Structure formats: C-alpha cells, structure tokens
Amino acid sequence: MAPLRWGIVGAGKISHDFTTAVATLPKEDHQVMAISARNSESAQKFAQLHGIIKFYEGYESLAKDPNVDAVYIGAINTKHYEIGTLMLDHGKHVLCEKPLCMNEGQSKSLMAHARRKRLFLMEAIWSRFFPSYIHLKNRIDAGELGEIKAVDVEFGFPLVEVDRLRLKDLGGGTVLDLGVYTIQVSLWAFGMEPDKIIAKGKLNEERVDVEMEAQLHFPNGGIATMKCSALEQLANRAEIRGTKGTMTLHDFWCPVSLTDIDGSKKEFTLPKAPHTFNYQNSCGLRFEAEETRRCINAGLLESAVVPHSESTLIARIQDEIRRQIGVQFPEDAHFKV
C-alpha cells in the first residue's frame, strides 16, 4: 500500500513537532511532501530543516498540490475553519489541531463539509492515542474500575505572555487552548454527555480567560472537576475514580506514565527522533498520524477514538463554559448552532 503523503500547514512549533514525530514512522507508511506558511521564508526554512521537497507561501498552492493526500493544520485557532474548508474543497483529508474550530457552529459546518466531500476529518486530540490512555481505557471497559464517579483534572502553565493564549484575535484563552484537554479526558472516562455545567473564570484586559474552573455533572451522579490556568503551573494530572478503584494519568495530556489500579506505576517509552521537540513528549504525535493513515486506508470518514460527535460535544461544552465566564469571539455571532 502506498504511503500517506502529508502536507503541513503552518511552520510554527507544533508543526515542527508533528513533522519530527512523523519522521519516526516507517517511510513506506508516511511521507511529508510539502509545507505551507504565511511567508515564504519560514516555509523554506522549515522545508530545509525537515528535508521537505516543496514549500509554499500561503495555503492555496498546498491545497492544489496533487502529491498531497492529507494535511496537518497547525495554524492558529482562528484559521482552522477557513483553512480546513480550503483543504477539503481541494480533496485533501484533514487532521486539524485542537480546538477543531472556534465554536460548535463552525465545527459542525466543517464536519458536514467533510462528509459531503467524502473526506476524512479529525480533531487532533493526540492524548487518546497514547498507549497509557489505551491501557486505562481497557481497564475501564473491562469494568475493573467499576462505575466511573469522578474525574479530577488540572492543566496549567505560566503562559500569560504567550500571544496565542493572550490575544482575542488569535482565538486565545485557556478554555480553547487547555480546556479542550480537560474536557476530552472527562468525556473519555465517563463515556457519556454531561447534563449540567458550572463554570467560573478570570479574564485579562482582552476579555479572554486566563483561568477557568468548571464542573461537568453526569447523569450517573458523577462529577468531573476541571481547572485550567495560564497564571501558574498546576499538577497537570488526571485522576479517574470508579466504584472499584482509581487510576492516575501523569502529565495527562501526553502521558508516558500512569499509576495503575493496584498503585504500581507503569511507564511507556517513546522512540528517538531526528530533531529536538518544542513541547513535552511530542513524539507521541506519531500515534494520531498513524490513526489518520489507518482510517483513510480503511475508507473511514472519522475515527472511532475522536469521532465527529465527540468534537461537537467538546465544542458545545467550551461554548457553554465561555458563555458562563463571559468570553465571546466574533465567530460566535456568525456561526450559530
């Protein structure tokens, strides 16, 4: 079977990490063919570092490249919908960085477009493909934790000076940047939709949230308690408690270790990569790349691990949390559910 031929959208830090992670996968399965960025210089520099043959200024040339099957979108949040639509229009499968779009309306519109075009689309919630997540999910599915009753998760770093988090016109805020992780792990553990959401937060001068605390209440009486912060370093772990036992994911958004039901610690190693990564455990991005290839080869339009229904629900919860804490984006007026 021919390799999946990738195009990379955006020459920033996360795109570097994704491309470096893909380089750890077999060449007969994955090849990065082209990179596009807002300016030619950064695209060329990226291409030279990663040994990519083609580089483009702007995104349309990449969308039209016949040697690209699928694209990874690593651009800023506010560009996801526009670039995703462009790539689908030109027949490309899409793996898009989280959040999929700015709100539920945009997300549903993009997913409907992918289905019309009969193309694969997935929100890049890489966490769920880590071996530690799979190990824990197997325990849950086998009933070893009993009924899930609580998820306690927090995610925070000092990020107040980081533009993508600080600025409204870049789609900033902890709900979209960090909250997507705390929401997804809560939904993944409970396996159901919450029936009540309670949230509070702190906003900066841009009226963007720099801290968020929320509870998701589930129909079985369980509660997920979440905290996200751009003001301070938090514990960054997810504790999943059931009626029969507890397990903890350490560095839960990219965990290479967990505390098992018997209290023992399990470690999962990542392979060596050709370049240094910008972010922690970014080699784990290889798992979502491989899931994309597997789904496309199987003729699937979505992954069962991060299905469209889940991305819709995550966006809906983010919208409700933002509504409660008073964060609005221009996109909210244009894309109503």
Long-range contacts (C-beta under 8 A, 24 or more apart in sequence): 1-297, 3-27, 3-28, 3-29, 3-30, 3-31, 4-29, 4-30, 4-31, 4-69, 4-70, 4-292, 4-293, 4-296, 4-297, 5-31, 5-33, 5-67, 5-68, 5-69, 5-70, 6-30, 6-31, 6-32, 6-33, 6-68, 6-69, 6-70, 6-71, 6-72, 6-289, 7-32, 7-33, 7-34, 7-35, 7-36, 7-62, 7-65, 7-68, 7-70, 7-71, 7-72, 7-92, 8-32, 8-34, 8-35, 8-36, 8-46, 8-52, 8-71, 8-72, 8-74, 9-36, 9-59, 9-62, 9-71, 9-72, 9-73, 9-74, 9-75, 9-83, 9-87, 10-36, 10-37, 10-73, 10-74, 10-75, 10-76, 11-35, 11-37, 11-42, 11-43, 11-45, 11-46, 12-74, 12-75, 13-278, 13-279, 14-74, 14-97, 14-278, 14-279, 14-282, 15-46, 15-72, 15-74, 16-46, 16-49, 16-50, 16-275, 16-277, 16-278, 17-277, 17-278, 17-279, 17-282, 17-285, 18-72, 18-74, 18-282, 18-285, 18-289, 19-46, 19-50, 19-52, 20-50, 20-273, 20-274, 20-275, 20-277, 20-282, 20-283, 21-273, 21-277, 21-282, 21-283, 21-284, 21-285, 21-286, 21-289, 22-285, 22-286, 22-289, 23-50, 23-273, 23-274, 23-275, 24-271, 24-272, 24-273, 24-274, 24-283, 24-286, 25-286, 25-289, 25-290, 29-290, 29-293, 30-289, 30-290, 30-293, 33-65, 33-67, 33-68, 34-62, 34-65, 34-67, 34-68, 35-62, 36-61, 36-62, 49-275, 50-275, 59-83, 59-86, 59-87, 60-86, 62-87, 63-87, 63-89, 63-90, 63-92, 64-90, 68-92, 69-93, 69-296, 70-94, 70-95, 70-120, 70-292, 70-296, 71-95, 72-96, 72-97, 72-124, 72-289, 73-97, 76-164, 76-170, 76-171, 77-102, 77-164, 77-170, 77-171, 77-172, 77-176, 77-177, 78-102, 78-169, 78-170, 78-171, 78-329, 78-331, 80-106, 80-110, 81-106, 81-109, 81-110, 81-331, 84-110, 84-113, 84-121, 85-110, 85-113, 88-113, 88-114, 88-117, 88-119, 88-121, 89-117, 91-117, 91-119, 92-119, 93-119, 93-120, 93-121, 93-292, 93-296, 94-119, 94-120, 94-121, 94-122, 95-122, 95-124, 95-288, 95-289, 95-292, 96-121, 96-122, 96-123, 96-124, 97-124, 98-123, 98-124, 98-125, 98-180, 98-181, 99-123, 99-171, 99-176, 99-180, 99-314, 99-315, 99-318, 100-311, 100-314, 100-315, 101-315, 101-331, 101-335, 102-171, 102-176, 102-329, 102-331, 102-332, 102-335, 103-315, 103-318, 103-319, 103-329, 103-331, 103-332, 103-335, 104-312, 104-315, 104-316, 104-318, 104-319, 104-335, 104-337, 105-331, 105-332, 105-334, 105-335, 105-336, 105-337, 106-315, 106-331, 106-335, 107-311, 107-312, 107-315, 108-312, 108-315, 108-337, 109-335, 111-308, 111-311, 111-312, 114-301, 115-301, 115-308, 118-301, 119-301, 120-292, 120-295, 120-296, 120-300, 120-301, 120-302, 121-301, 121-302, 121-308, 122-288, 122-291, 122-292, 122-295, 122-302, 122-303, 122-306, 123-306, 123-311, 123-314, 124-285, 124-288, 125-180, 125-181, 125-184, 125-288, 125-306, 125-311, 126-254, 126-284, 126-285, 126-287, 126-288, 127-181, 127-184, 127-185, 127-252, 127-253, 127-254, 127-255, 128-184, 128-188, 128-305, 128-306, 129-284, 129-287, 129-288, 129-290, 129-291, 129-305, 130-254, 130-255, 130-256, 130-268, 130-284, 130-287, 131-268, 132-249, 132-255, 132-256, 132-257, 132-258, 132-266, 132-268, 133-188, 133-249, 133-255, 135-258, 135-266, 135-268, 136-240, 136-247, 136-249, 136-258, 137-188, 139-247, 139-260, 139-261, 140-189, 140-191, 140-240, 140-242, 143-244, 144-244, 144-245, 144-261, 145-240, 145-241, 145-242, 145-243, 145-244, 145-245, 145-246, 145-247, 145-261, 146-242, 146-243, 146-244, 146-245, 147-220, 147-222, 147-242, 147-243, 148-189, 148-190, 148-191, 148-220, 148-222, 148-240, 148-241, 148-242, 149-220, 149-221, 149-222, 149-223, 149-241, 149-242, 149-243, 150-222, 150-223, 150-224, 150-225, 150-239, 150-240, 150-241, 151-185, 151-186, 151-189, 151-190, 151-222, 151-223, 151-224, 151-225, 151-238, 151-239, 151-240, 151-241, 152-224, 152-225, 152-238, 152-239, 152-241, 153-182, 153-185, 153-186, 153-224, 153-225, 153-226, 153-227, 153-237, 153-238, 153-239, 153-252, 154-182, 154-226, 154-227, 154-228, 154-229, 154-234, 154-235, 154-236, 154-237, 155-179, 155-181, 155-182, 155-226, 155-227, 155-228, 155-229, 155-234, 155-236, 155-252, 155-253, 156-211, 156-227, 156-228, 156-229, 156-230, 156-231, 156-232, 156-233, 156-234, 156-236, 157-229, 157-230, 157-232, 157-233, 157-234, 158-230, 158-231, 158-232, 158-233, 159-230, 160-204, 160-210, 160-230, 160-231, 162-230, 165-208, 165-210, 165-230, 166-204, 166-206, 166-208, 166-210, 166-230, 167-206, 167-208, 168-206, 168-207, 168-208, 168-329, 171-329, 172-206, 172-208, 173-208, 173-209, 173-210, 173-322, 173-327, 174-201, 174-209, 174-210, 174-211, 174-212, 174-228, 174-229, 174-230, 175-201, 175-209, 175-212, 175-228, 175-318, 175-321, 175-322, 175-325, 175-327, 176-318, 177-230, 178-212, 178-228, 178-229, 178-230, 179-212, 179-214, 179-226, 179-228, 179-318, 179-321, 180-314, 180-318, 181-252, 181-253, 182-214, 182-224, 182-226, 182-227, 182-228, 182-238, 183-216, 183-226, 183-314, 183-317, 183-318, 184-310, 184-314, 185-238, 185-249, 185-252, 185-253, 186-216, 186-224, 186-226, 187-216, 187-310, 187-313, 187-314, 189-224, 189-238, 189-240, 190-216, 190-218, 190-220, 190-222, 190-224, 192-218, 192-219, 192-220, 193-218, 193-219, 193-313, 194-218, 194-224, 194-317, 195-219, 197-317, 197-320, 197-321, 197-324, 198-324, 199-320, 199-321, 199-324, 199-325, 200-324, 200-325, 201-321, 201-324, 201-325, 201-326, 201-327, 202-231, 203-325, 203-326, 203-327, 207-326, 207-327, 207-328, 208-327, 209-322, 209-325, 209-327, 212-321, 212-325, 214-321, 216-317, 251-280, 251-281, 254-279, 254-280, 254-281, 254-282, 254-284, 255-281, 256-281, 256-284
